Amino acid sequence: MTRHGLARQLLSVGAAAGRRAEAGRVRFVALLAAAAMLALAVASVIAAHATYEGQSARGAARTPVFQEDVPGSAAHATWSVAGDSVPGSGPYQVVFLTRLTADAPLPPGLESWPRPGEAVLSPALRDHPAAKDITTRYGKAVGTIGAEGLQSPDELYAYVVPRVPAQGENVRPITGYGPSVGPTFYTTGQQDYAKPEWTFLVVIGMLLVLPAAVLLTVAARTGSHSRDRRTALVEVLGATPRSRALIVVGEALRPVVAGTLLALCAVAAASAVDVRLPWTGHVLVAADLLGRWWAFLPAVLAAGATVLAVVVLTDRVGRKRTTGNRIRGSRRSPRVWAMACPILLLIAVRGPDLFTPGTTAYVMTNWVGAAGTLVTLPAAIAVVTGALGARLAKLGRRHGRPGLVIAGRRAAAHPGPLARMTAGVVVAIGLLLQAVAWQGQLGESTMLAQATVQRIGSTALVVQPRAATADQVASFSRQLPGDVAVLSLTIDPEAGRLTVKGQCAALQTLRLTCSPEPALLTGPPADPRMRELLGWNGGSQAEVSVQQAEPVTAASEDHGSGFTQTVLASHSATDLSVSQVKRQAYASFPMGAEVSTIGGEWLTSSKVNQLQGRWITLFGLVGIAMLAAASGLAGLAEFLRNGRALAPVTTLTGNPRVYWSTAALGILLPLVLAGLVGAVVGAWLAFPRTHSGASYIGNGLLGACVAAAAVIGVVGWVWGALVSVRQARAWRPRGE
């Protein structure tokens, strides 16, 4: 036989051996899933890089080229930018343009110049469910920005041509857009608020690539008991290392090729049609991915080759084991480590209370306790599993339930496999909740602002006009509803002084004294809105004076040093409409105004962290699903490896339902409990950072973690029971 003919024969032998193995179908699916998930995880890294590059290129194309940066050029338009927000979104940018020449170039994504008082919105901003007034806020909306003018289809963005040309130091003449026209130094868009690319790639590596590698390792060793015996046999018959490798490759080739093809199909689909990702709402731009086909193809094929290489290497490792491949418990009793687990959990949850929040000791106590809890948790699970197994066996004998007896005795005698199957899921959920909890740490000021909103609602608003004149501010104040009082708050940090000015009726609305001469405020204000306003502007450490006078603005000549805010308060202490005030501000001021509740700017800025934290949740849930699948496969393979020993039970009981109950107790119940324990322990470990409410850990996230483990458990339970029943039907007595 020729060398190539022998290779084909050995590959055929491996394929036939895989079909006839006791866990053949389980291993087929395991290798298929491992190949697909590893390829998709690697493809996610490339997709993230392609997305960043695509957004950067589209952002650069709309970047203004200032006239001052191109000597001898003509100014075709004026350009300025400001921020805005809608409920439920982070900040986004609004670009104000004024046409100076007839041949003024259009920014990418616009088909024609809007007229003064008109706006062009991105589709995501126009269709935002919380932006009911957005089509009239900046003027009349006359169109949408094309895809080539947006960094991504889900970007919130707007171009506005003000009714009155804006003036000021931030309004600059431009000659065009993009690097092809001249040097660009000022970028705008959602990428300004995004995390650096390397941090995103690290998250993908930790939450997708690493779990995929764990799944691959488990899949490669699934059903290894019979394969190790087969490898020993062919070695005795004189097989060379190359021959053994070909047999192993033949066994794994079909599932690996199938998984790789599935991954290629998924990448091809995402490269053909824009895909909106769940939970985050981000849209993958197909053109960005299609432009990287030359990287996707070799990367996916390399992932498939890696799976085959790992399968061959693990087979060689398994062949060197002389004591079998049964999972064994530790020779040392895990009880000491198990007893340490609740102590470390208590330290992680309550230990930080002994120290001042925010100090190094406070943080390190929680870190050490959390790390110790996760390290000792597998030992605690093993001890508890053994104890529960003995009780289940007794309960089964008492009620005549053979499934309880079998599963209970096995758990009591060999708690290690169950402990290892569940520990991975528990630890993964705990680590995910830790990451989400730390993401919420960035929202401490947000929670204070939220508390302010809960106390006073929007009964008082802060308005900061942009590029406005004193006459425009006065006109804006006159057009406000009659129930609105107008005051000014001037903050002078250098002098440590706050000055409140307003007409007598406005001052009395906030229960302040009405005096034409400045009067110092002694004691806390009686009105809660005034207490919140001063608290957010350093009033507890500053000198506060109140004066009956015309409210000043930043455009007034007598606003003095420092900076001034316009404060609107409801005479009747009812909520004011933020959207209505914003619409009036954009109608009165060329560039509108920043309008928010007291402290509300923190709510908007922190929304960026919350939205970015959804990526951690999305990738974390996928990672947990992969780890749960790995645990389920390990448990399923262990269950099926011992399935032949259960075959005589059918004859004794006369009822194959024993396999369903045994599989439920050996696979389904442990994984469901792992999800529950992981959610509870993870929430407890995160308590020092969530007790103040500054966290994004909610019931939905906890439920998703439990559901991911439960779904894998149900699949493993049904699969294991069906395969066991089939094995039992094929069993014949052979003198065992």
C-alpha positions in Angstrom: 0.0 0.0 0.0 1.3 3.4 -0.9 2.0 6.1 1.7 -1.0 8.2 0.5 -3.2 5.1 0.4 -2.2 4.2 4.0 -3.0 7.7 5.1 -6.5 7.5 3.6 -7.0 4.1 5.2 -6.0 5.4 8.6 -8.3 8.4 8.3 -11.2 6.0 7.4 -10.4 3.9 10.5 -10.5 7.0 12.7 -13.8 8.1 11.2 -15.3 4.7 11.7 -14.0 4.5 15.3 -15.5 7.8 16.1 -19.0 6.7 14.8 -18.9 3.6 17.0 -17.5 5.1 20.1 -19.6 5.0 23.3 -19.7 8.8 23.3 -19.2 9.2 19.6 -22.2 11.6 18.9 -21.4 13.6 22.1 -17.8 14.1 21.0 -18.9 15.0 17.4 -21.2 17.7 18.7 -18.5 18.8 21.3 -15.8 19.2 18.6 -18.2 20.9 16.2 -19.2 23.4 18.9 -15.6 23.9 20.0 -14.4 24.5 16.4 -17.3 26.9 15.7 -16.9 28.9 19.0 -13.1 29.2 18.7 -13.4 30.4 15.1 -16.1 32.9 16.0 -14.1 34.1 19.0 -11.1 34.7 16.9 -13.3 36.3 14.2 -14.7 38.6 16.9 -11.2 40.0 17.5 -10.8 40.8 13.8 -14.4 42.2 13.7 -13.7 44.5 16.6 -10.5 45.8 14.9 -12.3 46.3 11.6 -15.2 48.1 13.3 -12.8 50.5 15.0 -10.9 51.1 11.7 -14.2 51.7 9.8 -15.6 54.1 12.4 -12.3 56.0 12.4 -12.2 56.3 8.6 -15.8 57.5 8.4 -15.3 59.9 11.3 -12.2 61.3 9.6 -14.1 61.9 6.4 -16.5 64.3 8.1 -13.9 66.0 10.2 -13.7 69.7 9.3 -10.7 71.3 7.8 -10.3 74.7 9.3 -9.4 77.6 7.1 -6.5 78.6 9.4 -4.9 75.2 8.8 -4.8 75.6 5.0 -3.0 78.9 4.1 -4.5 80.8 1.2 -7.8 78.8 1.2 -11.2 80.3 1.2 -13.8 79.9 4.0 -16.9 78.1 2.6 -18.9 77.7 5.9 -18.7 78.1 9.6 -18.6 75.1 11.9 -19.2 74.5 15.6 -20.2 71.6 17.7 -22.2 71.1 21.0 -23.5 68.2 23.0 -27.0 67.0 23.7 -28.8 63.9 24.9 -32.1 62.2 25.0 -33.5 60.0 27.9 -31.8 56.6 27.9 -28.9 57.6 25.8 -25.4 58.9 26.4 -24.3 62.2 25.1 -24.1 62.8 21.4 -23.0 65.7 19.3 -24.8 68.3 17.2 -22.9 70.1 14.5 -24.0 73.7 13.6 -23.2 74.8 10.1 -23.7 78.1 8.3 -23.1 78.4 4.6 -20.9 81.2 3.5 -20.5 80.5 -0.3 -22.7 79.0 -3.0 -20.2 76.2 -3.6 -19.8 75.3 0.1 -19.1 71.5 0.2 -21.5 69.3 2.1 -20.4 67.0 4.8 -20.6 63.2 4.0 -24.1 61.8 4.3 -25.9 65.0 3.3 -27.6 65.4 -0.2 -28.3 69.1 -0.1 -27.9 72.1 2.2 -30.6 72.6 4.8 -32.1 76.1 5.0 -31.7 78.2 8.2 -33.8 76.7 10.9 -33.6 73.2 9.5 -31.8 70.1 10.7 -30.7 66.7 9.3 -30.7 63.8 11.8 -29.2 60.4 11.9 -31.8 57.6 11.5 -31.1 56.3 15.0 -31.7 59.7 16.5 -34.8 60.4 14.5 -36.3 57.0 15.5 -35.1 57.0 19.1 -38.1 55.9 21.2 -37.4 58.5 24.0 -36.9 61.4 21.6 -40.5 62.3 20.9 -39.7 65.9 20.1 -36.4 65.4 18.2 -37.8 66.3 14.8 -38.7 69.8 16.0 -36.1 70.4 18.7 -33.4 71.9 16.5 -35.8 73.2 13.9 -37.6 71.4 11.2 -36.0 68.0 10.4 -35.8 67.8 6.6 -33.9 64.5 6.1 -31.6 61.9 7.5 -27.8 61.5 7.4 -26.6 58.8 5.0 -24.6 55.7 6.1 -21.4 57.2 4.7 -21.7 60.1 7.0 -22.1 58.1 10.2 -19.5 56.2 12.2 -22.1 53.4 12.6 -25.8 53.0 11.8 -26.7 53.3 15.5 -24.9 56.6 16.0 -26.9 59.6 17.3 -25.8 62.6 15.4 -27.3 65.8 13.9 -26.4 68.7 11.5 -28.2 72.0 12.2 -28.3 75.2 10.3 -29.2 77.8 12.9 -31.8 80.5 12.1 -29.3 83.2 13.1 -25.6 82.5 12.3 -23.7 81.6 15.5 -20.9 83.7 16.6 -18.1 83.2 19.2 -14.7 81.7 19.6 -16.0 78.2 19.1 -17.5 79.1 15.7 -14.7 78.6 13.2 -14.6 79.0 9.4 -13.9 75.8 7.4 -12.8 75.1 3.9 -14.0 71.5 3.6 -14.0 68.0 5.2 -11.6 65.1 5.5 -7.9 64.5 5.2 -8.1 64.8 1.4 -8.8 68.5 1.7 -6.3 69.4 4.4 -5.1 68.6 7.9 -7.7 67.5 10.4 -7.4 67.9 14.1 -10.9 67.8 15.5 -12.9 64.6 15.4 -16.5 64.2 16.5 -18.8 61.3 17.0 -19.5 58.3 19.1 -16.0 57.0 18.9 -15.0 60.0 21.1 -16.8 58.3 24.0 -15.7 54.7 23.2 -13.1 52.8 25.2 -9.6 52.4 23.5 -9.5 49.5 21.1 -7.0 47.5 23.2 -9.4 47.4 26.2 -12.2 46.0 24.0 -9.8 43.3 22.6 -8.8 42.3 26.1 -12.5 41.9 27.0 -13.0 39.7 24.0 -10.0 37.6 24.8 -11.0 37.1 28.4 -14.7 36.5 27.9 -14.8 34.8 24.5 -11.4 33.3 23.5 -10.5 31.9 26.9 -13.9 30.1 27.4 -13.7 28.8 23.9 -10.2 27.4 24.7 -11.7 25.7 27.8 -14.5 24.2 25.7 -12.0 23.0 23.2 -9.9 21.3 25.9 -13.0 19.5 27.3 -14.2 18.5 23.9 -10.8 17.1 22.9 -10.9 14.7 26.0 -14.6 13.8 25.7 -14.9 10.0 25.6 -11.1 9.6 26.2 -11.4 6.5 28.3 -12.1 4.2 25.3 -9.8 6.2 23.0 -6.9 5.8 25.3 -7.4 2.0 25.3 -7.6 2.1 21.5 -4.4 4.1 21.3 -2.6 1.7 23.5 -3.8 -1.2 21.3 -2.7 0.3 18.0 0.6 1.2 19.6 1.1 -2.4 20.6 0.3 -3.5 17.1 3.2 -1.3 15.9 1.5 1.9 14.8 3.9 4.9 14.4 3.2 8.3 16.0 2.1 9.5 12.5 -0.3 6.6 12.1 -1.8 7.3 15.5 -2.2 11.0 14.7 -3.9 10.2 11.4 -6.4 7.9 13.2 -7.2 10.7 15.6 -7.5 13.3 12.8 -9.8 11.0 10.9 -12.0 10.7 14.0 -12.2 14.5 14.5 -12.1 15.7 10.9 -15.8 15.7 10.1 -17.0 17.7 13.2 -14.1 20.1 13.0 -14.8 20.8 9.3 -18.5 21.2 10.0 -17.8 23.7 12.9 -15.4 25.7 10.8 -17.9 25.9 7.9 -20.6 27.1 10.3 -18.2 29.8 11.5 -17.4 30.8 7.9 -21.1 31.0 7.1 -21.7 33.2 10.1 -18.9 35.5 9.1 -20.1 35.6 5.5 -23.6 36.5 6.6 -22.3 39.3 8.8 -20.2 40.6 5.9 -23.2 40.7 3.6 -25.9 42.3 5.9 -25.6 44.7 8.7 -26.2 42.9 12.0 -27.7 44.5 15.2 -26.2 42.8 18.2 -28.5 41.9 21.1 -28.4 43.9 24.4 -25.9 46.4 23.2 -27.9 47.6 20.2 -24.7 48.1 18.2 -24.8 47.5 14.5 -22.0 45.7 12.8 -21.4 47.3 9.4 -21.1 44.7 6.8 -18.8 46.7 4.6 -16.3 46.9 7.5 -16.2 43.2 7.8 -16.2 42.5 4.1 -13.1 44.7 3.7 -11.2 42.3 6.1 -12.1 39.0 4.3 -8.5 38.4 3.7 -8.0 38.2 7.5 -11.2 36.3 8.4 -10.6 33.4 6.0 -7.1 32.4 7.3 -8.1 33.1 10.9 -11.1 30.8 10.8 -9.2 28.1 9.0 -6.3 28.4 11.5 -8.9 28.0 14.3 -10.0 24.7 12.7 -6.4 23.6 12.4 -5.8 24.5 16.0 -8.7 22.2 17.1 -7.2 19.3 15.2 -3.8 20.0 16.7 -5.2 20.1 20.2 -7.1 16.8 19.6 -3.8 15.1 18.5 -1.8 16.6 21.4 -4.3 15.7 24.0 -4.5 12.1 22.6 -0.7 11.8 23.1 -1.0 13.2 26.6 -3.8 10.7 27.4 -1.7 7.9 26.0 1.0 8.5 28.5 -1.3 8.1 31.5 -0.8 4.7 32.9 -3.5 4.8 35.6 -6.5 5.3 33.4 -8.3 8.5 32.8 -11.0 8.4 35.5 -11.5 11.6 37.3 -10.2 11.2 40.8 -10.7 13.3 43.9 -7.8 14.9 45.7 -5.9 12.7 48.1 -6.1 15.4 50.7 -9.5 16.1 52.3 -11.1 19.2 50.9 -12.9 19.8 54.1 -10.4 22.4 55.4 -10.7 24.4 52.2 -14.5 24.0 52.3 -14.7 25.4 55.8 -12.6 28.4 54.8 -15.1 29.3 52.0 -17.9 30.7 54.1 -15.4 32.6 56.3 -13.8 34.2 53.2 -17.3 35.0 51.9 -18.1 36.8 55.2 -14.8 38.7 54.9 -15.5 39.7 51.3 -19.1 40.9 52.2 -18.6 42.5 55.7 -14.9 42.9 56.1 -14.8 46.2 54.2 -17.2 47.7 56.7 -14.3 47.9 59.1 -12.5 50.4 56.9 -13.3 53.8 55.3 -15.0 53.3 51.9 -12.6 54.0 49.0 -9.4 53.4 51.0 -6.8 50.8 50.0 -7.7 48.6 53.0 -11.4 48.7 52.0 -10.8 47.6 48.4 -8.1 45.0 49.2 -10.3 43.4 51.9 -13.0 42.8 49.4 -10.6 41.7 46.7 -8.8 39.2 49.0 -12.1 37.9 50.3 -13.7 37.5 46.9 -10.6 35.8 45.4 -10.4 33.4 48.4 -14.1 32.6 48.1 -13.8 31.7 44.4 -10.7 29.6 45.0 -12.2 27.6 47.9 -15.6 27.3 46.3 -14.9 24.1 44.4 -13.9 22.4 47.6 -17.0 23.5 49.3 -19.1 22.3 46.4 -17.3 18.9 46.6 -18.0 18.5 50.3 -21.7 19.6 50.0 -22.1 17.3 47.0 -20.8 14.3 48.9 -23.1 15.1 51.9 -26.1 15.6 49.6 -25.3 12.4 47.7 -25.5 10.3 50.9 -28.8 11.8 51.8 -30.2 11.3 48.3 -29.2 7.6 48.5 -31.0 7.2 51.8 -34.0 9.0 50.5 -34.1 6.8 47.4 -33.9 3.6 49.5 -36.7 4.9 51.7 -39.1 5.6 48.8 -37.9 2.9 46.4 -36.3 5.3 43.8 -33.4 3.6 42.1 -32.4 6.8 40.3 -31.9 8.5 43.6 -29.9 5.6 45.0 -27.6 5.4 42.0 -27.0 9.1 41.6 -26.7 9.6 45.4 -24.2 6.9 46.0 -22.1 8.0 43.0 -22.1 11.6 44.2 -21.2 10.5 47.7 -18.4 8.2 46.6 -17.0 10.4 43.8 -17.9 14.1 44.5 -15.0 15.4 42.5 -16.5 15.1 39.0 -19.7 16.9 40.0 -17.7 19.5 41.9 -15.5 20.2 38.9 -18.5 20.3 36.6 -20.3 22.9 38.6 -17.3 24.9 39.9 -16.4 26.3 36.5 -19.9 27.7 36.1 -20.1 29.2 39.6 -16.7 30.8 39.3 -17.5 32.2 35.8 -20.7 33.8 37.1 -18.9 35.2 40.1 -16.2 36.8 38.0 -18.8 38.3 35.6 -20.7 39.9 38.4 -17.5 41.2 39.9 -16.7 42.9 36.5 -20.2 44.3 36.3 -20.1 45.5 39.9 -16.8 47.4 39.2 -18.4 48.9 36.1 -21.1 50.3 38.4 -18.4 51.9 40.7 -18.0 54.5 38.0 -21.6 55.6 38.7 -21.4 56.8 42.3 -22.0 60.4 41.3 -24.7 59.2 39.0 -26.5 57.6 41.9 -26.3 60.8 43.9 -27.8 62.7 40.9 -30.5 60.0 40.6 -31.3 60.5 44.3 -31.6 64.2 43.7 -34.0 63.6 40.8 -36.0 61.3 43.1 -36.3 64.0 45.7 -37.1 67.0 43.6 -37.8 65.6 40.1 -37.6 68.2 37.4 -39.2 71.0 39.4 -36.0 72.9 38.9 -33.8 73.0 35.8 -30.3 74.4 35.0 -29.9 76.1 31.6 -26.5 77.1 30.2 -26.9 78.9 26.8 -24.2 78.7 24.1 -23.1 81.6 22.1 -26.0 83.7 23.3 -26.4 87.4 23.7 -28.1 89.2 26.6 -31.1 90.1 24.4 -31.5 86.4 23.3 -31.4 85.3 26.9 -34.1 87.9 27.8 -36.2 86.8 24.9 -35.9 83.2 26.0 -37.0 84.1 29.6 -40.1 86.0 28.3 -41.3 83.1 26.3 -41.2 80.6 29.2 -44.6 79.6 30.7 -46.0 81.8 33.5 -45.4 79.1 36.1 -41.6 79.3 35.6 -39.4 81.5 37.8 -36.0 82.6 36.5 -33.0 83.0 38.7 -29.2 83.1 38.1 -26.5 81.3 40.1 -23.0 82.7 39.7 -20.1 80.5 41.0 -16.8 82.1 41.8 -14.4 79.3 42.8 -11.5 81.6 43.5 -13.4 83.8 45.9 -15.4 80.8 47.3 -18.6 82.6 46.8 -22.0 81.8 45.2 -24.4 84.6 44.2 -28.2 84.0 43.6 -30.1 86.8 41.8 -33.7 87.0 40.8 -36.9 89.0 41.0 -38.7 88.9 44.3 -41.4 86.4 43.1 -38.7 84.1 41.9 -36.7 84.3 45.2 -39.8 83.6 47.2 -40.5 80.6 45.1 -37.4 79.1 46.6 -38.1 80.5 50.0 -35.3 83.0 49.9 -35.2 86.5 51.4 -36.1 89.3 49.1 -33.6 92.2 49.5 -32.2 94.7 47.0 -28.9 94.4 48.9 -26.8 91.2 48.9 -27.8 89.2 52.0 -25.7 86.2 53.2 -27.6 82.9 53.5 -27.3 81.5 57.0 -28.2 77.9 57.6 -29.5 75.4 55.1 -32.2 76.7 52.7 -35.8 75.8 53.5 -36.7 74.8 49.9 -35.3 71.4 48.9 -34.6 72.6 45.4 -32.3 75.3 46.7 -30.5 72.8 49.0 -29.8 70.5 46.0 -28.7 73.4 43.8 -26.2 74.6 46.4 -25.1 71.1 47.3 -24.1 70.3 43.7 -22.2 73.6 43.3 -20.1 73.6 46.5 -22.5 75.7 48.6 -21.7 73.8 51.8 -18.1 75.2 51.7 -18.8 78.5 50.0 -20.3 81.8 51.0 -23.8 82.2 49.6 -25.4 85.6 49.0 -28.9 86.3 47.8 -30.0 89.5 46.0 -33.2 90.9 44.5 -32.1 91.9 41.0 -32.4 91.1 37.4 -30.9 87.6 36.8 -27.5 87.8 35.1 -26.1 85.6 32.4 -22.7 84.8 31.0 -23.5 87.3 28.3 -24.3 90.1 30.8 -21.8 92.8 31.5 -22.2 92.5 35.2 -21.8 88.7 35.6 -18.4 89.3 37.1 -15.8 86.6 37.5 -16.6 82.9 37.6 -19.4 81.3 35.6 -23.1 81.7 35.6 -26.0 79.3 35.3 -29.6 80.2 34.6 -32.0 78.3 37.0 -35.6 77.7 36.2 -38.0 76.8 39.0 -41.6 75.9 39.1 -43.8 78.3 41.2 -46.1 75.4 41.9 -43.3 72.8 42.5 -44.5 70.7 39.6 -42.2 69.0 37.1 -41.0 71.1 34.1 -40.6 69.6 30.7 -36.9 69.3 29.8 -37.7 68.6 26.2 -39.9 71.7 25.9 -37.3 73.9 27.5 -34.6 72.5 25.1 -36.8 73.1 22.1 -37.4 76.7 23.3 -33.6 77.1 23.9 -32.8 76.0 20.3 -35.4 78.4 19.0 -33.9 81.3 21.0 -30.1 80.7 20.8 -28.1 80.0 17.7 -26.5 76.9 19.3 -29.2 76.1 21.8 -28.3 75.4 25.5 -27.4 72.7 27.9 -30.6 71.9 29.8 -30.7 69.4 32.7 -32.1 68.7 36.1 -29.9 69.6 39.0 -27.0 67.3 38.9 -28.5 65.7 35.8 -25.3 66.1 33.7 -23.9 63.2 35.7 -26.8 61.0 34.6 -26.0 61.7 31.0 -22.2 61.2 31.2 -22.5 58.0 33.3 -24.9 56.5 30.7 -21.8 56.0 28.6 -20.3 53.7 31.2 -23.6 51.8 31.5 -23.9 51.3 27.8 -20.3 50.2 27.5 -20.8 47.8 30.4 -23.4 46.0 28.3 -20.6 44.7 26.2 -19.1 43.0 29.3 -22.5 41.5 30.0 -23.0 40.3 26.5 -19.6 38.7 26.1 -19.8 37.4 29.7 -23.1 35.7 29.1 -21.7 34.1 25.9 -18.6 33.0 27.9 -20.7 31.6 30.7 -22.7 29.6 28.1 -19.5 28.2 26.7 -18.2 27.3 30.1 -21.5 25.8 31.0 -21.4 23.8 27.8 -17.9 22.6 28.7 -19.1 21.6 32.1 -22.2 19.9 30.7 -20.1 18.0 28.1 -17.7 16.8 30.8 -20.6 15.7 33.0 -22.4 14.0 30.0 -19.2 12.2 29.0 -18.7 11.0 32.6 -22.3 9.9 32.8 -22.2 8.0 29.5 -18.8 6.4 30.4 -20.6 4.8 33.3 -23.8 4.2 31.4 -22.9 0.7 30.4 -22.6 -0.2 34.1 -26.2 0.9 34.5 -27.5 -1.3 31.7 -28.3 -4.3 33.9 -30.5 -2.0 36.1 -33.1 -1.9 33.3 -33.4 -5.6 33.6 -33.7 -5.4 37.4 -36.2 -2.5 37.5 -38.0 -3.2 34.3 -38.3 0.5 33.7 -35.9 2.7 31.6 -37.0 5.8 33.4 -34.2 5.2 35.9 -31.9 6.7 33.2 -34.0 9.9 33.1 -33.9 10.3 36.8 -30.2 9.5 37.1 -29.3 11.9 34.3 -31.5 14.6 35.9 -29.7 14.2 39.2 -26.3 13.8 37.6 -26.4 16.6 35.0 -29.5 18.8 35.1 -29.7 19.4 38.8 -26.0 20.2 39.4 -25.9 22.7 36.5 -29.1 24.5 37.6 -27.8 24.6 41.2 -24.5 25.9 39.8 -26.3 28.8 38.1 -28.2 29.6 41.3 -25.2 29.4 43.6 -23.1 31.4 41.2 -25.7 34.2 41.0 -26.2 34.2 44.8 -22.5 34.1 45.7 -21.6 36.6 43.0 -24.2 39.0 44.2 -23.0 38.6 47.8 -19.4 39.2 46.7 -20.4 42.4 44.9 -22.4 43.7 47.9 -19.7 46.1 49.1 -19.9 47.9 45.8 -23.7 47.6 45.2 -25.2 48.3 48.6 -25.3 52.0 47.8 -27.2 51.3 44.6 -24.2 52.2 42.4 -24.4 49.0 40.3 -25.8 47.6 37.1 -26.4 44.2 38.6 -30.1 43.6 38.2 -32.5 40.7 38.3 -32.4 40.4 34.5 -28.6 39.8 34.6 -28.9 37.3 37.4 -31.7 35.5 35.7 -29.8 35.4 32.4 -26.8 33.7 34.2 -29.1 31.1 35.7 -30.9 30.6 32.5 -27.7 30.0 30.5 -26.6 27.2 32.9 -30.2 25.8 33.1 -30.5 25.5 29.3 -27.2 23.6 29.0 -28.3 21.4 31.9 -31.6 20.6 30.1 -29.9 19.7 26.9 -27.3 17.5 28.7 -30.1 15.8 30.7 -32.2 14.9 27.7 -29.2 13.9 25.6 -27.6 11.8 28.3 -30.9 10.0 29.1 -31.6 9.2 25.5 -28.1 7.8 24.8 -28.2 5.8 28.0 -31.5 4.2 27.1 -30.1 3.3 23.6 -27.0 1.8 25.2 -29.2 -0.2 27.6 -31.3 -1.6 24.8 -28.1 -2.7 22.9 -26.6 -4.3 26.0 -26.3 -8.1 26.2 -24.9 -10.1 29.2 -21.2 -11.1 28.5 -20.3 -12.6 31.8 -19.7 -9.2 33.5 
